[in-house]
Amino acid sequence: MVKHRNFRILLVAPYKNSFLGMAKFPPLGLGYLATSLKRQGYTVKILDCLQAQIDSSKYRRYLLEEEPDVVGINSWSCSVNEVKEMLEITKAVDRKITTVVGGPHPSAVPYEAMSYFTGADFGFKGEAEIGLPMLVDGLINKKEPYLSKVPGLLWRERGQLIVNQQIFYERLDDFGILSWDLVRPAEYAQKGTIVSGDTAPIITSRGCPYLCTFCSPHIVSGRKIRLRSPGHIIKEIKLLKEEYGIKRIAIMDENFTFSKEHTAAVCHKIIQEKIKMRFFLPNGVRLNTLDKELLSLMKKAGFLANIAVGIESGSERVLKLIKKGLNKEMIKTKVRLLRQSGFRPIGYFILGFPTETKKEMYETLKFAKELKLYRAAFSPLLILPGTEIYEYLKKNAELPTNYSFSSLVTDSVTYAPSGITLKEFSNIRKDIVFKFNLQFRVLLDYMRDWNSFVFAAVKFFSIFLRRKKVENAFN
């Protein structure tokens, strides 16, 4: 039996295509898993292959040097090929290494994922802060039977995959603060991205109660909003400021303003503690959660004026179709409120929903202009596994014939509504992006923020200047 103090665990963020949205980003999920494992006395390391510029050959050498007992790899859908390769490399280095996969992809499609990841001994559906230490403890102490008791565990018995019930633990404070000593936020400085230089991301809540047909966060974190306490959040912010020199915090929640009471309490705590930092919300906020009092408090607490909101479409029909829970009149009212409260609203839109027409896509452009947004993103629909749209298209045999999980990266055109070719859809999107960004207000806003200007330049390159490669893919 391996001695507890010598049992070594390696948590890995895989190497992947760093272009088209796959910028370097701190692996927050692995940081929380590391904390839960370290609390049980295990030796843990985090390897972010993209950040450390580690490819397959370097990964093999790393394993030989570190000799881990357990390797846990985080898998997004776009990195399934790389994860499969890394699992096979791990087993080739030492068959005795226990391999585990987790993250959004095995959470969304556990049977497909574990069938594809033949080199994985185990997997996890959903959060694993509780389950992973239980699994490791069982591996060490040979507890029988223990596999059936590990929440969210994916395991095989007599050739059949068993999916244990996942749990959504309520008291998020109990998970502690993620292991920033292993994640090292300062090493993720990258021009034109969220975490550039003096910025670190945090999560203050988990879960999403909304029913949007294209969205997937609830698959990992559930429908119920679970909140960290304001005091616990402030403790992490202070740690990042004092220990790591962080000056800006990116709150990565899907629904930071869902609970107005909680958002207000966090803001009051920031003001009370006299924390002189800047805060922003890259994933955007739900318009229906905003009011004048809350926006005023957020501004006083130090939230940046540029604030993103998820709008998705300028077509009433499409908004109903995707179950957004918003209508155009409410959107207009709330965007106007943002401007009146001193914020500079940025709109997030998606083009190419099933049955959406060319006319409706241009309705979205017209609506975005009418809202007088300072910026806007017009992303092509990505058919994410486990979402309602994915299940519908799969059930009705309407997934593209060349559909591949590995292509699910930002700005990748992988699907077009019926009657529109991929090439036509790509050209429609380019035209919409170009016409919106040609507005003087938009150009001026980009010039106000150098980091955003760099980001916009990278996006422009990805959408317009990689044409030959994209067009070849359509032929």
N, C-alpha and C positions, 0 to 999 in steps of 0.2 A: 504494500500500500504506500502511496506517495505521501510523504510528510506534509502536513498542512502548510507549514511555513515556507516550504520549497515549491509549492504548487504555483505555477506561473501562468498567468492569463494574458493573452494579447487580444486587444480589441482593435479592429481594422476598419478604416474607411477606404474603400477600394480605389485603385487608379481608374480614371475614366476620361472621356473627352472633356477637356476643360473649356472648350468653346461653347457658344450658344447657351449661355446661362449656367454652365457648370463651373463657375468660378470657385476659387478656394473659399471654403467656409467652415468655421469651427464645427466639429461633429458634436453637437450638443447632446444628442441621445447617448453617444458613447461616454461622454463626460459624466452623465448621471449614472450609467451602468458601472463606471469605474468607482464612483463614490459608494454605491451599494456593495460592491465587492470588497473594496478596501475596508469597509466597516466590519466585514467578517474576517479580516486578517489576511486576505489574499494579496499576493504581489501582482500588480496590474500595470500594463503599459498600453498606451494608445498609439497606433501608427496610422497617420493620415497619408496615404500614398500620394495623393495629388499634391498636398502641401509639401511633402518631403521629396517630391519628384522621384518616386520609386516605381519602376516598371516591373514586369514579370521576373526578369533575371535578378534584379536587386532584391525583390521580395523573397526569392528563393534563398539568397545569401543571408538575408535578415533572419529568416527562420532558422537557418543553420547556426547562426551566431547566438540567437536568443533562446533557442530550445524551449518553446512554450509547451505547456501541457494541454491548454485549451486555446483555440483560436476562434474568436467570434467576429463575423464579418457583417457589416451593415449593408443592406441591399435596397437601393432604389430601383425602380423598374428599368430605368435607362442604363443601369450598370450590370444587368443580369449576365451578360457574356463575360465581363471581367470578373464578376464574383464566381462564376462557374470555373473559370480558369484558375483563380486563386485557390479555390477549394481543392482542385486537382493537384496543384503545385504543393499545397500543404500536405496532402496525403502521400504524394511522391517523396517528399522530404522525410516524413515519418508517419507510418500508418497508425501509430499509437496516439497521435495528436487527436484530441476530440474537437470536431469542427461543428460550429453553430452558426446559423444565419438568422438574421432578424431584420427589422425595419419595415418600410412601407410595402415592399413587394410581397414577401411571404405573408404579411398580414392581410393583404388584399386577395391574393389567390394562393392559399397555402398548398393546395393539391398540385396545381400547375408548377409552383415554385419548387417544391420538394421533389417532384418528378424530374425537373430539369437539373436541380442541384444534386446530382448523384454523389458528389463528394461530401455532402453535409450529413453528419450524424444526427443532428437535431436542428430544429428551427423554432422560432417564436412568432406567434400571432399576437400583435399588439405590444403593449409595454412589458418590459422584462426586468424592471428593478427588483421585483420580488421573486420572479421565477428563476432568473439566471443564478443567483446565489444558491437557491434550493437545488438546482441541477448540479452545480459544482460540488456542493456538499454531498449529494448523493453519489456522484462519481468517486469522490475520495473515500467515503465511509462505506460504500457498497450497500447502501440501505436498500432493502427490498420489502415490498415494492414501493418505489418512490416516483417513478416517471408519471404515473397517473395522477399524482397529487400536485404536480408543478403547473401553475396556471399559465395558460397560453402555449404550452409546449407542443411542438410538432415532433412526433417520434414514430418509429416503425415497429410493428410487431407482426411477425410471420408474413412479412412482405406487404402489409397493409399500413397506410398512414393513419395515425390517430391524431386528432386535433383536440387538445384539451381546451376547456372553456377559459376564455380570457377574462381578466378582471380589470376593473377601473377603480383603482385605490383612491379613496376620497381625500385623505390628508396628505397633500402634496409636500407639505413642510417636512414630513417624515423622511422623504427621500434625500433631504439635505441639499447642499449646494453642489452643483456639478464640479468635478475635479479640474479647476482651471490650471492647477499646477501641471497637469498632463496635457491639457488642450493648448495652453500658452497663447492667449489671444493676440499678443503683439506680433506673432509670426505669420499672421494672416493678412497683413497689410497688402492691399492690391488696388491700384488705381482704378477708379470707375466702378467699384463695387460697394456693397453695404459696409463691409468691414475694412475700411481704408484707414490704416494708421492708428488713430486714437479711438477707434470704435469697437465695441463688443456687443454681441447679441445675447439677450436673455429671454426666458419664457416665464410668464407670470400666471398662465392658466393653461388648461388642456381641455379638449373636447369641443364639439360644434353641434348645436341643436338644429341647425338649418338643413333644409332638404334639397339644396341645389343638386341637380342631376349630374353635373360635371365634376363635382368636388369630392375629395377623398380623405380629408383629415379625420373624420369620424371613424374611419376604418381602424385606425391605430388607437385613437384616444376616446372614442365613444361619443354619444350624442349629448351627454350631460356635461355642462361646464363645471370644471373643478378648479378651485382657486388656491393659489399660495397666499398666505397672509401678508398684509402690507409690510409688517415688520421683517419678515423673512426676505421679502423682495429687496427692501432697503439694505439689509445686511449684505446681500450679494452685490448690490450697486456700490456700496462703500468698499467692499473687498476689491472690486475691479478698479475703483478709483485709486485707492491707497496702495495696493500691492502691485498693480499692473499699469498704472498711469493712464487709465482709460478716461476719456473726457466726454464721450458720447455713447448713449445706450440705444441699441436697436431692439425694441420690444417685438418679438417675432410671433406673438399670439395671433391666432386666427380671429379671435373675438375679444380684444382687449377692452372694448367699451360695452360689452354685452351687459354686465352688471354695473349700472351707473354708480351704485353705492360703493362697490369695490374700487372702481376706477377713481372715484372721488377720494376714497380713503388713501389710495396710493399717492395721489397728487398732494393731498394735505400732508402726508408723511414726508414727502420730498421737500415741501415748503417749510415744514416744521423743523426738519433736520438741517435746513439751509444747505442743501446739496446743489451746488452750482455746476450742473451738468446739462447737456442737451439730450433730448429724447425724441425718437421718431418711430414710426410704425410702418415698416416696409411692406407688410402683408396687407395693409389697408384696414379700414374700419367699415362696419355696417352703417349705412346712412340712417336707418330707422332707429338706431340707438343714440343718436346725437341730439342734444338740446343746447340752448344758449348758456345755461349755467355750467354745464359740464365742459363745454369748449372754453369758456372763460377761465375755468380752473386749470385746465390742461395748459393753456397758454401761460398762466402765471407760474406753473410748475416747471416750465422750460421746454415744452414740446415745440418742435420746429414748425414754422409756418406752413411748409409744404406737407400736405397730408393726403394720402391716397385713399380712394374709396372704390369699392367694387360695384360697378354699374352693369357691366357685361354686354348690354344691348340697348339700342335705341328703338327697338320694335316692341310694342306692347305684346304682340303675339308670342314673340320669342321669350320675353321675360316670364310670361305665364308658362310657356312650354318647359323652361328650365327650372321652374319652381323657385325663382329668385326671391319671391316675397316682397317685391318692390313694384311700383308703377312709375310712369314717367313724371306724373305730377308731384309725387313724393320726392323723387330724385331732384327735380328742379327746386323744390322748397328747401331741401336740406343742403344742396350745393350752394344756394343763395345764402343760407344761414352761415355756412363755413366762411364765405367771403366777407360777410358782415361782421364775423367774429375775428377777423384778422388772419384767417388761414388762406392758403393758396392751394385749392383743391386739384388733385391729380386723379384722372379717371383710369380705371382698369376695365378694359373691354375684351371680349372674346368674339372672334369671327368664325363662322363655319359650323354652327350647330346643325344637327340633322334636320332636314326640311327647310333650313334657312335659305332665302333667296338672295340673289345679287341685289335686288332692290332693298331688301331689309338690311343688308350690310351697309349700304350707302345711307340708309336711315340712321344707322349708328353713327356714321361720320357726321351727318347733319346735326344730330342730337348733341354730340360731343362739342361741336362748334357753338351751338346755341347755349350750352351750359357755361361757356367762357372759362373752360378749364385751362390751367396753366401748362399742363402736360397731359399726355394720355398714352397708354400702351394698348395696342391692338394685337392681341396674341391669337395665333391660330389654335383652334380647339385641339387639345391633346386628349385622346381617349384613354383615360387612366383606368387601370384594372380595378375592379371592385365597385366602380361608380355605376349609377343607374343607367347612364348612357352606354357604358361598356357592356353591361348585362343585356340591355335592349338590342344593341347591334349584334352582339354575339348570338343571342337567341334567334334573331331573325336573319342570321347569316349575312349581315350587312357590313361586317368588318372588312376593311381593305384586304385584298388577297395577299399583299406583301406586308401586312401589319406585323410590326415587331416591337416588343417592349423596349428594345435597346434604342429605338428612334424617338423615345418620348423625352426629348429635351426642348428647352425653350426655343421658340422660333422655328421648330421643325414642322414642316407641312406634311402630315401623314394621312390626312383625311379631308375630303371635300364633300359637301352635301350632294345628294342625288341630282344629276343633270349638269353638274359643274366639274370639269376636270381639275386635277391637282394643279396643273400649270395655270389654268384660268384663275383658280382660287388664289394661287400665289401672286399673280399679277393684280388681282383685285385688292388684296391686302397691301401690296406695295403702294398702289395708288392711294389708298386710304391713309396709310402712314405718311406718305409724302404730302398730301394735301392738308392734313391736320398740322403737321410740323412746319409748314410754310407760313403759318400765321405769325405776325410780328410779336404778339404777346408771348407765344411759345418760345420763339427764338431768343427773345430777351430774357426769359426766365432761365433758360439753359445757361446763358452767359453770366448770370448772377452766381452760379455755383460751378466751380471748375470741376469738381468730382463728377457732378451730374453731366457736365459737358463731355467729359471723357467717356462716361457710360453711354451717352447718346451716340457718340462717334463709333463706339464698338458695335452698338446695336445697328446703326446705319450700315456698317460694313457687313454685318451678318445677314441683313435683309436684302441689301441691294448689290453688293459687290461680289458675293459668292454665287452669282447667277449661273455661271457655267456649270459649276458642280451640281447645283440644284436642278437645272434644266436637264442635265444628263441623267439624273435620277428619274425624271419623268418619262424619258424616251425608252 
